[in-house]
């Protein structure tokens, strides 16, 4: 009978030890879970911030592309005007040279 009582006490002590370890493991897991939850929230906040920054950068990029297109169009217009002015300058120069030649002919006669 005494052996049965000792065996029962050993089993009870073993069960108590296993329950104590299980409680410790659960406590550790809960602590780790809280840490992971905090890390997850931080990562989600950083992701949200990065998405916001990306959207702002994309908006700025679209705006810059629009401005760049407008500037390229303006540059094209200015280049065309410059070529027109150069052509007019050549015509004026040619006319002036003809007039000077005629004046030289008048002076020589």
Protein Blocks (a to p, Z undefined) as FASTA:
>chain_A
ZZmmmmmmmmmmmmmmmmmmmmmmmmmmmmmmmmmmmmmmmmmmmmmmmmmmmmmmmmmm
mmmmmmmmmmmmmmmmmmmmmmmmmmmmmmmmmmmmmmmmmmmmmmmZZ
